Amino acid sequence: MQDFLIGSVCLERNRWGSRVPSFSVSDWLQRFESDGFDGVELWQFHYTAADAAERARLEKAASLLPIYNSYMGFDDADAPAREEAVAIVKRLGSRAVKYNVGRKPDLLAEYRRNLLSWADALPAPCRLLCECHPGTILETPGAAASFFADLDPERFGVIVHVGNADAGSVSQWFDAFGARVQHLHVQCRATEPDPETSAGKAALGASLAVVKSHGFTGSVTLEFTRGIGRDENIETLYANVCNDMRYCREVLSC
């Protein structure tokens, strides 16, 4: 059975602006659990930009925060931020940490060197999950496959996006990486796919069918939902992401 997590970034209206948290994640943990989420993928700034009391509450509830969603870079100049991320992962006991490499192809060797150094500094049980985000040098399956070819597929995992991505794109990532795909980010940000409509179910369901066909047994984060960038009412976003989670759980668990 997969773990279905909520990305705390999903409910954060300042995710692309000030990055100053507009709510305390600790206040929502019991509600997340009651509504069927298995834990939280914790947005970096919900920890680093929180006050000392909130950080202490999150550390106390660390078992509910299995993935740390980091935003530091892999340029040589980003070493202090990577060191900070290591310290936070150790405090939270994170089972995995999400990251992205940079945008500059000419720095590929620098990114890789710093990634391997960072991996050595992280606790051995912590898996490194690359989001392979658009706009980075690893945004295509081919580029990412070359980058990771000789790295341990259990320690160095890959995140695949479903929801906004079409089924063909999802299939390309699984064809390239197989079991290295350890985690999904579900993004139902647009009007469609919306699991509450037949068209939305068809669109999201097609991607999830590809995921199932590859025998995926990893974890899932509900990262974005409808209303983001438009109706940033936290209760509206939460109701939508709960619907997304229930649909994904139903499809992937049956």
N, C-alpha and C positions, 0 to 999 in steps of 0.2 A: 504494500500500500504506500502510495506517495504521501509525503508531507505537503500540505497546502498552507502556504504562508501568506500573510498580508505584507506588502511593502509599505512601511510607514510613510514613504515618499508619496504614496497614492493620496493620502489625506492631507498632505502639507501644501497649503496654498502658496507658500513662499519658496517652493522647490526650485524655481528658475529665476527668482528675484533676489531678495536680500539673503536668502538661505538662513534667516533667523527663524527658529521654530515658532509656529503659531499655536501649538498644543504640546502637551506632555504625553509622550507615549505610555509612560507608566500608568496614567489615568485610564487608559483604554485596554490594558492587558487582560483584565478579567472579562471584559466584554468580547474581545477578540476570541478568547477561548470558549466562551459560552455560545458564540455564534458559529462555531465549527472550524475556526482556524487552528492549525497545529503550532503556530508560532509566528514570529515576525522577522522579516528581513529589515534590519535596522538601518535607516538612512543615516549616514555619517553625522550630519549636522544635528540630528535629534540627540546625539551624544555630545559631540564636541562643542556645540553652541548652547548646550543646556547648562543650568546652574549646578553647583556641587550637589545639592540635594537630589535633583533629578538623576544625575549621573549615579549617585549612590543607590537610588531606587532601581535603576536599570541593572546595575551590577548585581543587586540582590535577586533580581528576577532573570538572571542571565540564561537560565535553562529554557526560557521562552523566546530567546533571541539567537537562533542558531546561525544566522548569516549576517555578517557585517558588510554593509554596502558602502565601500570606500570610494573616494574621489581623488586621491592623490595621484601625481604623475610619476613617470619613470625616467625623466631627464635626470642627469647627475645633480642638478640644482634642487631636485625634489626630495633629496635624501632625508631632511628633517621630517617632512610629512610622512614618508614611509616609516620612519622610526616611530612616529606617533601612532600610526596605524597598528604597528606590531604591539605596542604597549596596550592599546585598547583591546585588540583581539585577545591578548593574554588576560586582561581584566575581566572580559566577558566570557572567556572560554569558548569563543566562536568555533563552530564546527567547520565553517567555510567563510571565505571573504571574497566578495565580488570586486573586480577591478577592471580597468581599461588601460591599454597602452596608449601612446600618443598618436599624433597626426602626421608626423614628419618622416617620410620614408628614409631620408638620409640618416636618421637616428635609430634605425632598426637595431643595429648591434648594441647601441647604448641602452635601449629599452630592454633588450633581452638580457644583457649583463646585469642590469639593475633588478630585473624581475627575479633572476636566479638567486641573486644576493638576498633579496627580500624574502624569497621562499625559505632560504636557509635560516633567516632570523625568526620566522614564524614558528609557532609550536608544530611539532611533527604531525599531529593528527589533523591540523587545519588544512582543508583543501582550498586551492586557489581556483576561482571560477572566473574566466574571462568572458566578458559580455560581448566582445567582438563588435563594438558599437559602430554604426554608420559614422563616417568621418574620421575613423582611426585607420591605421595601416592594416588592421586585421578584419576589416569589414566584410570581406568575401571568404567563402569556404576555402578557396585555393590558397590565398595568402595566409590564412590562419593555419591551414594544414601544414604548410611548409615551416611555419614558425614553431609549431608544437611537435613536429615529427619525431624528434628524439627525446621528448620529455615524458616522464611517467604519466600515463593517462589517468591513473587514479588520483594523483596529487594535483595535476594540472587539468582541470575540467573546463568545459565550454558551456556557455549559456545560449540557448536558442529562444528567439522571440516567436510567439504565436499570437494570433488575434489580428494585428495589423498586417502581418506577413501572410502572403498567399501560401497555399499548401505546397506548391512547387518549390518555393524557397526553403520552406521547412524541410522538405525531403532532401534538398541539396546538402544541408548541414548535417543531417543524419547519415547520408551516404558518405560524406567526407570523414565523419568522426565516430560514428557508431557509439560505443559505450563511453567515449570521452564526453558525450553530451550528458551532463549530470544534473542540469537544472533548466527550468523553463521560466521565462518572463512572459506573463500573459498581459497583453495590452489591448483592451477594448475601449480605446479612447474615442474613436470616431462614433458617429451615430450607428454605423454598422462596422464590425459585427457587434450585435447586441443580443445576448442569449435570451432576451425577453421577446424577440421577434423571430418569425420563421426564417427570414433572410439571414438574420444574425446567427442563428443556430446552424444554418447551412455553411456559412463562411467560417465560423470558428470551429464547427464540427469537422470540416474537411481537414483543417490543420491538425486538430487533435487526433483524427483518424490516422494521419501519417505518423504522429508520435506513437500511437498505440501499435501500429504495424511494425515499428522498429523495436518493440519490446522495452520501451522506456520504463525504468523503475526509479528514476531520480525524483527530486523535489520540484515544487512548483511555487512561484511567487506571483500573486495577483498584483501587478505593478501599477497599471493605469486603468482607469475606467471612464465611463461617459460623464461629462460635466467638467472634466479637467480643462482649465483654460477658458471656461465659459461660466458655469455655475459652480463656484468654488465653495458651496455650502458643504460643510464637512458631513452633515447627516445625509445629504443627497448622495455624496460620493460614497459614503459607507454603505448605504442601501444598495447602490449599484454594484459595488465590488463584492458584496455578499452574494448577490445574484450570480455574478460571474463565477465566484468560487464554487457555488453549489452546482452550477452546470458543468464546470470542468471536472469536479469531483465525480459527478455522475457518469460522465463520458469515459474518463480515464480509469475509473474503478470498476466498471462493469465488465 
